[in-house]
Amino acid sequence: MRVGFIGLGNMGGRMTRRLVDAGTPVLGFDTDPGRAPAVGATPAGGVRAVVEGSDVVLLSLPDSAVVEAVVLGPGGVLASGRAGQVVVDLSTAAPASTVRIHAALAGIGVDYLDAGISGGAAAAERGTLTIMVGGSPRALSTVEPVLAAFASKVVHMGGSGAGHTTKVLNNFLNAVSLAATAEVMVAAKRAGLDLAQVLDVFNASSGVNFATLNRFPHIIRGDYLEGGLTSALMTKDVALYVDSLGQLGVPSLSAAGPLAAFGLANNLGYADKISNRVVDAIGDVAGGTRLYATEEH
């Protein structure tokens, strides 16, 4: 299968590199023309060139507005796709938009899989991402050898939209645990507690979560695990969660906390930095507190 990749940023670039390193040539396109050669892809002149030159087209884009422009816009996938192709959307996108795109592409015989990813930049580099997929099981079986280059767990969640719905729910839990743990760790620092000891206790207690296990052991040493989801994108994902729950008729009672935390981070200049920097935004308000010692703090 000929593989094309559109969107070669933090995650798309890493997934492309895994494919190339596994011996799969990739035809790549990004609005930044330097990204394709940087990750070993053959640069394409645009979306149409990728679609016309590929059997499987992977997308890793910021949000549904960009996905819709790439798929449904002039010169996009719908305009240049052909029957038998499979498009795999690895973005975090609105499930309702996903279902509309699926129906549009089905009209020309193109399978559209919504494939939310989890694990972050480090898992992408290791090839251990988890992928939650919605759409045709047959199409998924076709592209599984491609996904295996960067994912260790691929789960079919159901019909169109099921993958992106699962991803939105997962990202909300990620946002809650990160924002809440950041707040707690700043409080622990202000209280004069040993932060490594605090994490050790949390991780053996009922407060344990992904952030206490995998993020803050690094952050308290000044390593923010750069390269992952930004605060601006995290805010987008939480808003997407609220919108999705509204469509499902479920109250989103816990969204205010992470919206406030990442909104604060955005307003204090951390919007384009990794979302782990939310702890610095909270620390800024708490008298310039940092979890680790530097010359400035």
C-alpha positions in Angstrom: 0.0 0.0 0.0 1.1 3.5 -0.8 0.9 5.7 2.3 0.3 9.4 2.5 0.3 11.6 5.5 -1.2 15.1 5.9 -0.3 17.1 9.0 3.3 16.5 10.1 3.3 18.4 13.4 4.2 17.1 16.9 2.3 13.9 16.5 2.0 13.5 12.8 5.7 14.0 12.3 6.5 11.4 14.9 4.1 8.8 13.4 5.5 9.5 9.9 9.1 8.9 11.2 8.0 5.6 12.7 6.6 4.5 9.3 9.7 5.6 7.4 12.0 3.9 9.9 9.9 0.7 9.5 10.6 0.8 5.7 7.3 2.3 4.5 7.8 5.2 2.1 5.5 8.1 3.0 4.2 10.9 0.7 3.8 13.8 3.1 2.3 17.3 3.2 2.3 20.0 5.8 1.7 23.7 5.6 5.3 24.0 6.8 7.3 22.7 3.8 10.3 21.8 5.9 8.5 19.2 8.0 8.2 16.4 5.3 11.9 16.1 4.6 12.7 16.5 8.3 10.8 13.3 9.2 11.9 11.3 6.1 8.8 11.7 4.0 8.7 12.5 0.3 7.3 16.1 0.1 4.1 16.5 -1.8 2.9 19.7 -3.3 -0.5 19.7 -1.6 -3.4 17.7 -0.4 -4.4 16.6 -3.9 -1.0 15.2 -4.6 -1.0 13.1 -1.4 -4.5 11.8 -2.2 -3.8 11.0 -5.8 -0.5 9.2 -4.9 -1.7 7.1 -2.0 -3.9 4.2 -1.2 -4.1 5.0 2.5 -4.2 8.6 3.6 -3.5 9.5 7.3 -4.5 12.8 8.8 -3.2 14.5 11.9 -4.7 17.9 12.1 -5.6 20.4 14.9 -9.4 20.4 14.8 -12.5 19.6 12.9 -12.4 22.9 11.0 -9.1 22.0 9.5 -10.1 18.4 8.9 -13.2 19.6 7.0 -11.2 22.0 4.9 -8.7 19.2 4.0 -11.3 16.6 3.2 -14.3 18.6 1.9 -12.6 21.8 0.6 -11.4 22.6 -3.0 -8.7 20.2 -4.0 -9.4 18.1 -0.9 -9.9 14.4 -0.4 -13.5 14.4 -1.6 -12.6 16.1 -4.8 -9.6 13.9 -5.6 -10.3 10.6 -3.8 -11.2 7.3 -5.5 -13.0 4.2 -4.7 -11.1 1.7 -2.6 -9.0 4.3 -0.7 -9.0 4.4 3.1 -8.6 7.7 5.0 -7.6 7.4 8.7 -8.2 10.6 10.7 -5.9 10.5 13.7 -7.0 14.0 14.8 -9.0 14.9 17.9 -12.2 16.0 16.2 -15.9 16.6 16.7 -17.8 13.2 16.4 -20.7 14.9 14.6 -18.3 16.4 12.0 -16.7 12.9 11.6 -20.0 11.3 10.8 -20.8 13.9 8.1 -17.4 13.4 6.5 -17.8 9.6 6.6 -21.1 9.9 4.7 -19.6 12.3 2.1 -16.6 10.0 1.4 -18.7 6.9 1.4 -20.5 8.4 -1.6 -17.4 8.1 -3.7 -16.4 4.7 -2.3 -13.7 6.0 0.2 -13.6 4.5 3.7 -13.2 7.0 6.5 -11.9 5.8 9.8 -11.9 8.1 12.9 -9.0 7.0 14.9 -8.3 8.8 18.1 -4.8 8.3 19.5 -3.5 8.4 23.1 -0.1 8.2 24.6 1.5 11.5 23.6 4.7 12.3 21.9 6.8 9.7 23.8 4.5 6.9 22.9 4.5 8.0 19.3 8.3 7.9 19.2 8.3 4.4 20.8 5.5 3.1 18.6 3.3 2.3 21.6 0.3 4.6 20.9 -3.2 3.4 21.7 -5.7 3.9 18.8 -9.5 3.9 19.3 -11.2 3.5 15.9 -14.7 4.1 14.5 -15.8 2.9 11.1 -15.7 -0.1 8.9 -14.0 -3.2 10.5 -13.0 -4.3 7.0 -11.2 -1.0 6.3 -9.5 -1.2 9.7 -8.2 -4.6 8.9 -6.7 -3.2 5.7 -4.8 -0.5 7.4 -3.8 -2.3 10.6 -0.3 -3.1 9.2 0.2 0.7 8.7 -1.0 1.5 12.2 1.3 -1.1 13.7 4.3 1.0 12.9 3.3 3.5 15.7 0.6 1.8 17.8 0.8 -1.2 20.1 -3.0 -1.3 20.8 -5.7 -0.7 18.2 -9.3 -1.1 19.3 -12.4 -1.0 17.1 -15.0 1.0 19.1 -17.9 0.8 16.7 -19.4 2.7 13.8 -18.4 6.1 12.4 -17.8 8.6 15.2 -17.2 6.0 17.9 -13.4 6.4 17.8 -13.5 10.2 18.1 -16.1 10.1 20.8 -13.9 7.8 22.9 -11.0 10.1 22.3 -12.9 13.2 23.4 -14.0 11.4 26.6 -10.4 10.2 27.3 -8.9 13.6 26.7 -11.3 15.2 29.1 -10.2 12.8 31.9 -6.6 13.7 30.9 -7.4 17.4 31.2 -9.0 17.0 34.6 -6.2 14.9 36.1 -3.5 17.2 34.8 -5.2 20.4 35.9 -6.1 19.1 39.3 -2.7 17.5 40.0 -1.0 20.7 38.9 -3.0 22.7 41.4 -2.3 20.2 44.2 1.4 20.0 43.5 1.7 23.8 43.6 -0.1 23.7 47.0 2.3 21.0 48.2 5.3 23.1 47.2 3.9 26.1 49.0 3.3 23.9 52.1 7.0 23.0 52.1 6.4 19.3 51.4 8.9 17.0 49.7 7.4 16.7 46.2 8.9 13.3 45.3 7.6 11.9 48.6 4.2 13.5 48.0 4.0 11.7 44.6 5.1 8.5 46.1 2.3 8.7 48.6 -0.3 9.7 45.9 0.8 6.8 43.7 0.1 4.4 46.5 -3.2 6.1 47.4 -6.6 6.9 46.0 -5.3 10.1 44.4 -3.2 8.2 41.8 -3.8 9.1 38.2 -1.9 9.4 34.9 -0.4 12.8 35.8 0.9 11.6 39.2 2.4 8.5 37.6 3.8 9.7 34.3 4.0 13.5 34.2 4.9 15.0 37.6 7.8 12.7 38.4 9.5 14.5 35.5 8.0 18.0 36.0 9.4 18.2 39.6 12.8 17.8 38.1 12.2 20.6 35.5 11.4 18.3 32.6 8.1 19.2 31.1 8.2 16.4 28.5 8.1 18.9 25.7 6.5 18.0 22.4 3.0 17.0 23.4 -0.4 18.6 23.4 -0.4 22.3 24.0 -2.6 24.3 26.4 -4.5 25.8 23.5 -5.3 22.4 22.1 -6.2 21.0 25.5 -8.7 23.9 26.0 -10.1 23.1 22.5 -10.5 19.4 23.6 -12.3 20.3 26.8 -14.7 22.6 24.9 -15.2 19.8 22.4 -16.1 17.5 25.3 -18.7 20.0 26.6 -20.2 20.3 23.1 -20.4 16.6 22.7 -22.0 16.0 26.0 -24.6 18.7 25.2 -25.5 16.7 22.0 -25.8 13.5 24.1 -28.0 15.2 26.7 -25.4 14.7 29.5 -24.6 17.5 31.9 -20.8 18.4 31.9 -20.5 19.2 35.6 -16.8 18.8 35.9 -15.6 20.9 32.9 -15.3 24.3 34.7 -12.0 23.3 36.5 -9.9 22.4 33.5 -11.4 25.1 31.4 -10.4 27.6 34.0 -6.9 26.1 34.5 -6.0 25.9 30.8 -7.7 29.2 30.1 -5.4 30.7 32.7 -2.4 29.1 31.0 -3.4 30.5 27.7 -3.9 34.0 29.0 -0.5 33.9 30.8 1.4 33.1 27.6 1.5 29.3 27.7 -1.0 28.7 24.9 1.5 27.2 22.5 3.6 25.4 25.1 3.0 21.9 26.3 -0.1 21.6 28.5 2.0 20.4 31.4 3.0 24.1 31.7 -0.4 24.7 33.3 1.4 24.0 36.6 3.6 27.1 35.9 0.5 29.2 35.2 -1.0 28.2 38.5 2.4 28.8 40.1 2.6 32.3 38.6 -0.6 33.2 40.3 0.6 31.6 43.5 3.5 34.0 44.0 5.7 32.8 41.2 6.0 29.2 42.6 7.9 26.6 40.7 8.1 22.9 41.5 11.8 22.8 41.0 14.7 25.2 41.9 16.1 27.5 39.2 18.1 30.6 39.2 14.9 32.6 38.9 12.7 30.6 41.3 
